[in-house]
Amino acid sequence: MDDTTSAEDGSTVPPAPPRWGRLQRVLPAYPLRSGFAVAIGVLLAIALAATIAGISTVLMSIFLGGFLALGLDPAVRALERRGVRRPVGVAIVAVGFLVLVAAILVIVVPATVRQLAAVIANAPETIESVQESDWYLSLEQNLGVDLSAVIADSVHSLTTLSSVLTISGGVLKAGFGVIGAVSSFVMVSVLTLYFVASLQSIKTTAARLVPDYRRERFSRLLDEVTSSVGGVVAGGVTLSAINAAVVLVLQLVVGSPAPALLAIVAFFITLVPMIGSLVFLVIGGIATLFVSPTAALVFVLAYFVYIQVEAYIVTPRVMGRAAAVPSVLVIIGAMIGATLLGLLGALVAIPITASILIIIRQVWIPRQDRETSAPAD
């Protein structure tokens, strides 16, 4: 018997599929087995996420060591261009890196700790002298607020028993944090030296994982990406070191009690391109305000002039063509990286953006250019 029905225009209409047939198309053939498979997959995904979260510190150290190694690789390549063999060049760069690390540990860190301790010890006298200055009294009068009372209440709240206990717990955690930071610093230094020494073998091994007919192009693209990333990292560190030196000189000129501390803060903040210098302009101005309003004004004006010199003269000479990244992508990448991984994310955002742009220019755009006709329907 034919189950088809006739429409008003005489055409035949196939019968509607049974309800159970539609469910069979949606439901898996073996629901129990499929449910167990999905449950096991979810548990494995959760276990993998927990494992990654547990070793996140180690992964960050490996990631940072790799980026520092790429930043040292341009120095090795420069020595190779001057006729030095790569093993000798790696040894020279490694010795220079160890000397720099030793200088930071022996000279910079103790000086910073001493200046930080002096700032904390002289904080009451500094606050009192600020409160007795003319500009502070004028500001207090114009605002109509007793700022001294507000500061006194804040200090009193910090000296209560609960606050002391909270701070003590924080200090204990900070102690463990310092120990962890020292161990991470040593691990990153060791990994950096290892990656510098074995960078060529790592790239060769990575190329072996690609099919033979794509290996040459992949190796060429990998060399270009690593060279660009290395140039960006080395250039960024150089610019931050110059920025920190300028801050150190300016702080010594205005009579700051902690010039080395502010220089180190400037070094790490200005590692973030474009945004970092403007952020430290505000931080350095506020910190110098405790010296005197005149000193703060001098520092802000002089540092603002240096920012312009850095943008139009220093950066093009240091970076060259290593970072051909549009400014808007620099800002967007730094914001996304800072949101995801904090300061480290903001630092590595620009090299990653440069690498993505290289891949787009060398792989995606040529592939699109070869599509000269519309696909057949």
N, C-alpha and C positions, 0 to 999 in steps of 0.2 A: 504494500500500500504506500502510495506517495504522500509524504508528509508536507509537501510544499503547498503553499497557499497562493491564491491569485489576488493580485492587486486590482484596483478599479480600472487601470489602463490595460489590463490583460496580461501583464508581466507576472512572472512567478517570483515569489519571495521565499528564500530559504527559511526553514524553521529556526527559532531561537535555540541556541545551545542549552542543554540542561544546566541547572544550577550547579550540580556537583562537578560537571566538567570544568566550569570556570574556576571553582575552588581548587581543582587539581592543577590548573595552570599556575596558581599562586603558591599553593603549599608545596613543600619539598616532598620528594618521593618517600623518604625515610625521616619523618619528623623527629623521632627520638634520637637517631644518630646525628642528624643535623644540629639538634639542640645541644647535644654534648660537645660537638665540634666547635660550635660558636662559643659555648661556655669556656672550653679549654683555650680557645683563641683569646678571649677577653682576659682570662687569668694570666696567660703568657704576656699579653700586652701590659697588664698592670705590673707584673714582675719585672719586665724590661724597663718600664718607666721608673720603678723604684730603684732598680740597679743603677740606671743612669743618674738619678738624683743622688744616690749614695756616693758615686764616684765623680760627682760634678767638679769637685775641687781638683782632682787629678786631671780630668779632661780639660779644665781651664788652664792648668799648668802646661799640658801638652800643646794646647792651642796657642798660648802665649809664647812658649818656647819656639814653636814653628814660625810665628810671625817675627820674632826677634832674629831668628836665623835667616829669614828672607831679608830682613833689614841689614844684616851683616854681609849677605852675599854680594851686594854691589861693591863693597870694599875688596872682597876676594877677586871679583872679576876685574876691578881696576888694577890690581897687582898682576893678574894674568896678562892684561894688555901691555904691561911694562916688561914682559918677559919672565915673570916669576912663575914657577910651576905651581899648580893648584895645591898640592899638599903643603908646600912651603908657605903659600899665601894663606891657607887655612890656619897654619900654625901661627903666623904673624898676627892675623886677626884674632885668633883665640887668646894669644898672650895679651894683646891690647884690651880685649874684652875683660879678661881677668884683672888686669891692672885697674881698669875703670871700676869694676865691682869692688876691688880692695880699697880704692880711694873713696868710694861712697861709704863703705863700712867704717873706715878709719877716720875720715876727715869730715864728711858731710853729716853723717848721722849724729856723732857726738856734739858737733856745733849746733845742730838743730835742736837736740834735746836740751842743751844748756840754755839756748835762747828761749825755748818754750817754758822751761822751769823759771827763768828770770821774768818772763811775762806774767806767769801765774803768781809769782811771789810779789811782783810790783803792781798787781792788779788793783788792790785797794787804793794805793797812792795815785795811780793813774786815773781811777774813777773820781777820786776826790779833786784832783787838779782839773779834770774836765768840768766837774760840777761848779768849780770856782771861776771858770773862764768867762769872759764877757759874752762870747757867742752863745754859750750854753744858757746863761742867765737871760739873754735876749730871746732865745728860742723858747725857754720856759715861760717867759712873760707873754710872748705872742700867742702861744698855744693855750695859755690859761690853765695849764696842768702842772701839778707839783711833781715833776719828773724824779726828783730826789726821793720823794715818798714812795713812788712806784718802784724805784730801784731798791730801796730799803726793804719793802715788802717782798720783793722777789728774792733778795738775799736771805731774808728770814725764813721764807718757805723752803729754800734749799737747805737750810741748816736744821730743820726739824728731824725728829728721830726716824720717821718713815722715809724721808728723803735720803738720810744718811745710809739707812739699810739698803735702799734701792741703789744708791750710788756705789755702795760696797759690793753688792752683787754685780753691778755693771763693771766695776774695776776688776773683779775676779774673772769675769768673762773677757774683759779686755786683755788681761794677762794671758789667758789661753789663746786669744786672738793674735797677740804679738808672737807667741811661740809658733802658732800655725803660719803666720806671715813669714817668719824667718825660715821655717822649713820649706815653704812654698818658694821663697826667693832662691834658696839653694837648689831646689829641684828644677826651677825654671832655668837657672844658670847652667846646670849640667845638661839639661835637654837642649838648650840653645847651642852649646858647643857640639853636642852629638849631631844635631840636625845640620849645622854648618859643615861638619866634616863629611857627612854622608848624604848631602843634598843631591848630588849627581846620581848616586846609586839609587836613591829613593825615586827620582824621576825616571830612571831607566826601568826600574821594577814596575812603576805605574804604567809605563808605555807597553810593557810586555803583556799587560792584561787586556790590551786592545787588539783586535784582529790585525793581521800583518798588513793588509792593504790600507788600513787607516793609521798605522803606527807612525809614519813619517809626519803626517799632518798633525796628529795628536801631540807628538813630541815638540813640533814647532810651536803649536798653540800653547803648550804647557810652559815652554821656555819664555814665551812672550808674557804669559800671565805672571809667572814667578818673578820675571825681571821688573814688570810694572809694579807688582805688590812690594817687592824689595825696594824699588825706588821711592815709592810712597812712604813706606815705613821709615827708611833712612832719612828721607827729606823731612818728614814730620818730626822725628826726634831731633834733627839738627836745628830746625826752626824753633822748637820748644827750648832747646839748650840756649840758643841766642836770646830768646825772649826772657828766659830765667836770668841770664847774665845782665840784661838791660834792667830788669826789675831789681836785681841785687845792687847795681850801681845807683839807681834812683833812690832806693831805700836807704843806702848809706849816705847819700847826699842830703836827704831830708831828715836824717837823724833817727830813723826807726830803730826800736830796741830789738827787733827780730828780723833783720834783712834776709838771713839765710832761710829762715822758715817761710817767709813770703816768696822767696825765689823758688823753693821746692814746690810750694803750692802752685805757683805760676807755671812751672814746668809741666806738672801733671794736667792742669786745667787746659793749658794751651796746646796739649796734644790733640785736642778736638779742634779741627781747623775751622776758621772763620768765627765760630761761636765762642771758642774758648777765650780769645783775647778780650772780647767785649765783656764776658762774664767776669774775668779777672780785673778788668777796669773798675767795675763796681766793687768787687771784694777788696782790691788794693786801696781804692779811695776811702772806703769805710774804715779799713784797718789803719791807714795813715791819718785819719781824722783824730785818732787818739793822741797823735803827736801834737798837731795843731791844725787849725783850718787852713792856714797858709801852706803848710807842708802838704796837706791833702790836695789843695788846688794845684800846687806845683807838680805833684806826682801825676794827677789826672791829666793835666795839659801835656806834660812831657810824654807820658805813656800813650796818650791818644795820638800824638805826633808820630811816635814809633810805630803804632798800629798802621798808620798810613804808609810809612816807609816800608814796613814789612809787606804790606799788601801789594805795593806797586814796584818795589825794587828787590827786596830780599827774597820773597817767595818765588818769583820767576827765575831768579838766578840759582836758588837752591834746588827747587823742584824740577826745573827744566820742563821736559815733556813727559815726566813720569806720571803725572796725574792729570790727564786730559779729561777731567770730570766736570760737567757743568755745575755752577754754583748752587742751583736749586736742588740738584741731586745730592750735593754735599750736605746741605742743610737737612733734607728729608732723610738721607741715610743716617746722619748723626742722631736725629730725633728718634728714628725707629730703633737704632742700635742701643741708645741710652735707655729706651723704654724696656727693651727685652733683657739686656745684660748689664745695664748701668754704665759706668765709665769705660769698662772693657769693650762693651758693645759699641759705644760711640767711637772708640779708637779704631776698631777693626772695620767699622762700617764703610769708610772711604776706600780702603784696599779691596774689600769685597765688591763694592760698587764699581770700582775700576776694572776688576776681573770680569764682572758680568757684562760691562760695556765692551770689553775686548772680545768676549765670546759672541755677543750679538753682532759686532762688526765683522768678525772673521768667519762666523758660521751661519748665523741666521740670515743676515742681509744678503750674502752671496747666494744662499739657497733660494731666497725670495726672488733675487734677480734672475735666476735661471728659469723661473716660472713665467715664460713669455706668452703662454696661451691659456685660455680658460680650460678647466678640466671637462672632459666629456660627460654628458648626462648619463 
